[in-house]
Amino acid sequence: MLQRCLALCLTCALLLALSVPVSAARVRDDGGQPQSATGNSTATVPGDRAISFDEIRGRVWSNNLTLKSARESLRSAQAMDWDEAIGEMADAIDELEDQIELLTISSQNALTGAQTALTALLGTLLATGDALQNAGESMNINDLSSSLMNVINLAVMGNLSQMQIASLESTLESMEEQLEDLKEQKEDYQKTLEDTEQQIDYAANQTVAGAESLYLTILSTELQLESLLESQEATQRTLEEIQLRYELGQVSQLTLLQTENACKSVDSSVASLESTISTLYSSLQSLLGDTPTGQMTLTTTPSVTDRQIEGISYNAGLSRAKENSYTLYSSARAVENAEEEMNDALREEGKNSYQYEMAAYAYQSAVYQDQATIAQFELSFQNLYKAIAPAQATVKDKENSLAYEEKVYAAAEKKHELGLLSDNGLLEAQITLHTAQRDLQAAKLDLFTAYHSYNQAVQYGLVSSS
């Protein structure tokens, strides 16, 4: 049983090592998870290379192979029938008790029979005491010998039964201790299963959070690529202009070379960013359990409304986050285990033993560590909450900036129509407008990220300790 428990712990250690390190977590979410392989199993199906933000959780639970393997290992361990083993031991104890009872009755009957036979023999001897001098004539010596042998046999049988009873009672005591050990092992095993199940949920929620973070990162990086592509077009136009002016002798060859190098630098940045986005897509696909082709379509851009933000209750959120936190669960479990070890040392070694003193200090250390963990959790949760308001203010600021740039661009269009502004001037105004639009989109993504991180902390206890 110890080997099975160790195997469970190793499985979880591997699982946690492979999961994306985003936050601590606890809370089970079975949305989209498949049935066991022993029932109706769902095999991993290659993704359709298109996904919305809201579909991530279901896809991870259904398709991520590491999580599926961990859940099947857990189900295998859960199939262990401790009640059957305990029942078999209890039945063996009952049978042994019946044997002892039968032997006890047999021993008592033998000893009683010996006592009765001996009493009868003594009575006979006393009744014929006057004839003992001539016993050969008054008694049958063979009958006397037979009676004595009967008494001896009955006494021997009784004593042998007593010896057997003592041996069986020793065996019974050992079996009863084994039964208690089995019950304790069952309790420890069930604790291990509970811890393992919560570790798997923790890793699953971390993986989901990692996939969601990648989704948002891709959207943000694509905004950067869009800006870079616009810069690439602008530098290309500038290069064409410089080439023409160089041919006309208006600029030096050095200026031309500098412009060409600037274009190459932008081209290189575009290629690098495109490669980065492809890598991000592959990482996302891997977490989703899909083939990492590096090609995928994100079908939605998540957002948060002012109403959702207004609905936040800090105290209620913190309370729920604590209930759902695997970090706090694990810390409390450490205190519980330390207390059990201290009580065991007190019971087995005594209050004045060094074993108890060591266990008592270890328990107090676990209590202090638990308090520190709770304090750090509350601080991290508070930071997540406080990050929402500045992000919301940034969105308002970017909205105002966009509104201003839209007016500026409208005026530029009017001037261009009247011939008061060149094509390049209008393009510059357009680029500025597009930049303001992207800045607003980025700010909204940042606001959603802040809100979503807070919401993950509330629902799943995912609060970073950093």
Buried (B, 14 or more C-beta within 10 A) or exposed (E): BEEBBEEBBEBBEBBBEBBBEBBBBBBBBEEBBBEBBEEEEEEBEEBEBEBBBEBBBBBBBBBBEBBBEBBBBBEBBEEBEBEEBBEEBBEBBEEBBEBBEEBBEBBEBBBEBBBEBBEEBEEBBEEEEEEEEEEEEEBEEEEBEEBEEBBEBBBEBBBBBBEBBEEBBEBBEEBBEEBEEBEEBBEBBEBBBEBBBBBBBBBBBBBBBBBBBBBBBBBBBBBBBBBBBBBBEBBBEBBEBBBEEBEEEEBEEEEBEEBBEBBEEBBEBBEEBBEBBBEBBBBBBBBBBBBBEBEBEBEEBBBBEEEEBEEBEEEEBBEBBBEBBBBBBBBBBBBBBBBEBBEEBBEEBEEEEEBBBBBBEBBEEBBEBBEEBBEBBBEBBEBBBEBBEEBBEBBEEBBEBBEEBEEEBEEBBEBBEEEEBEEEEBBBBBBBBBBBBBBBBBBBBBBBBBBBBBBBBBBBBBBBEE
